[in-house]
Amino acid sequence: MADSAPETTREAPEVFLEGHQARVYTVSINGRERRIGQSFYRGEVASYMPWRGDLDRPKGIADFILKGWMPEQPFIDQQTNVVAFGSCFAGNIGRYLAGMGFDVATQRKGTAHIQNVSDGLVNVFALCQQFEWAWEGRVPDVALWTGWEAEEYGYDESVRLATRKLFDEADTFVLTFGLSEVWYDEPTGEVFWRPMPKDKFDASRHKFRMATYGETIGRLRRIRDLIRTHRPGAKIIYTLSPVGLAATFRPVSCITANSVSKAMLRVAIDELYREVRPSDPDFYYFPSYEVVLDGFHFPFGEDRRHVANHVLLCNMKAFERYFCKTGLQDADLEAVTRDALAVDDLMAGATEAQRVELLRGEGETWRAATGPLKTAEREMRRQERILERQATVEASRKARAARKAKIKARRKRIAEKAAMAPAGSPREHNGK
């Protein structure tokens, strides 16, 4: 992605405020001039915080969220062997690319654990364990890994070798990190993938804690170093999952605990990026987290955790535009973003029940995007659904407006009758 900024800065003439010399900077963003601060030097390449309307434009996400993070040229094609696992974004991008015919090893059927839970590993310890086990043969001291049905996965050597083969052949790693709260085995210090199954929980040894910042960046660095040792030419893409905690075991609100959980990971990823990027240009961060949280007004479903499908599809298209050799252009991404923003607008004017229906319809859009439907068929069906939803919401708005107009007219008639009543006569009650 080009580094050209959509904003420019010029220094205005010096002015005096209350006896102090001040410099006023005028910034042009999207063709509109805005005064940014006083007195302090803003530099030559400052990027300014967008206003609400800036992100409501089809180019808003590219200009104000993706800027500065994207590769100069896409590098993933249908011959690229991709390993994508971790939290939700890795699983989503894996399914999305596999649906377009790309070679995503973690979406193939196989014996490796990460082929069965590609988006079920959510903390830095869990991801690091897979790399240490596959490439260095490190076997945890206790059983740590369980599947979606609480089944124990174990450390079978044939599975380890299958995992190693996936890593040895990978050209690109897409790794997504989800949360910083972990359960661990107190005697050994080993960290579990997720909370223990109910029938195996032992309160005397199974404990909960927050990962420290040192542990977080240490594991992120360790993963990157292992990849560079065993697959030095591979591309590495780190992402942060926008899906929040379902619950916290800390004695604080889940919302505040989630903020800390995400902030811990985001800061550690950024520090590692700044640390290694000058010497490792094949190490990337894709801001899926920011696209979801800042690119839309209604990015989640009613649970306020799982990403709405119109936002998810926009995220996938943004990744495709800059990382994948599919020929997707800026105009294509802008069209998808425009449609996603249109759904976002509909969400703003909808009731809770209507929002549920809108999200249910978007699920079909997502399945179409990741399935074998032809592009033209997908586009036609998507446009039909958007028009139907627009008609539904518009009809609801008109009905509300008609009810308000009827009430207003009735009140006007009552007032007119009251005003026309002869002086001294009893006023009509309730218009009768």
Stockholm file with secondary structure:
# STOCKHOLM 1.0

chainA/1-432         MADSAPETTREAPEVFLEGHQARVYTVSINGRERRIGQSFYRGEVASYMPWRGDLDRPKGIADFILKGWMPEQPFIDQQTNVVAFGSCFAGNIGRYLAGMGFDVATQRKGTAHIQNVSDGLVNVFALCQQFEWAWEGRVPDVALWTGWEAEEYGYDESVRLATRKLFDEADTFVLTFGLSEVWYDEPTGEVFWRPMPKDKFDASRHKFRMATYGETIGRLRRIRDLIRTHRPGAKIIYTLSPVGLAATFRPVSCITANSVSKAMLRVAIDELYREVRPSDPDFYYFPSYEVVLDGFHFPFGEDRRHVANHVLLCNMKAFERYFCKTGLQDADLEAVTRDALAVDDLMAGATEAQRVELLRGEGETWRAATGPLKTAEREMRRQERILERQATVEASRKARAARKAKIKARRKRIAEKAAMAPAGSPREHNGK
#=GR chainA/1-432 SS CCCCCSEEEEECCCEEETTEEECEEEEEETTEEEEEEESSCCCSSCCCCCCHHHHTSTTHHHHHTSTTTSCSSCCBCTTCEEEEEESHHHHHHHHHHHHTTCEEGGGSCCSSHHHHCTTCCCSHHHHHHHHHHHHHCCCCSSCCCBCTTSCBCCCCHHHHHHHHHHHHHCSEEEEEECCSEEEEETTTCCBCSSSCCGGGCCTTTEEEEECCHHHHHHHHHHHHHHHHHHCTTCEEEEEECCCCCSCCCSSSCHHHHHHHHHHHHHHHHHHHHHHHTTTCTTEEEECHHHHHHHHCSSCBCTTSSSBCHHHHHHHHHHHHHHHBCSCCCHHHHHHHHHHHHHHHHHHHTCCHHHHHHHHHHHHHHHHHHHSSCCHHHHHHHHHHHHHHHHHHHHHHHHHHHHHHHHHHHHHHHHHHHHHHSCTTSCCCSTTC
#=GC SS_cons         CCCCCSEEEEECCCEEETTEEECEEEEEETTEEEEEEESSCCCSSCCCCCCHHHHTSTTHHHHHTSTTTSCSSCCBCTTCEEEEEESHHHHHHHHHHHHTTCEEGGGSCCSSHHHHCTTCCCSHHHHHHHHHHHHHCCCCSSCCCBCTTSCBCCCCHHHHHHHHHHHHHCSEEEEEECCSEEEEETTTCCBCSSSCCGGGCCTTTEEEEECCHHHHHHHHHHHHHHHHHHCTTCEEEEEECCCCCSCCCSSSCHHHHHHHHHHHHHHHHHHHHHHHTTTCTTEEEECHHHHHHHHCSSCBCTTSSSBCHHHHHHHHHHHHHHHBCSCCCHHHHHHHHHHHHHHHHHHHTCCHHHHHHHHHHHHHHHHHHHSSCCHHHHHHHHHHHHHHHHHHHHHHHHHHHHHHHHHHHHHHHHHHHHHHSCTTSCCCSTTC
//
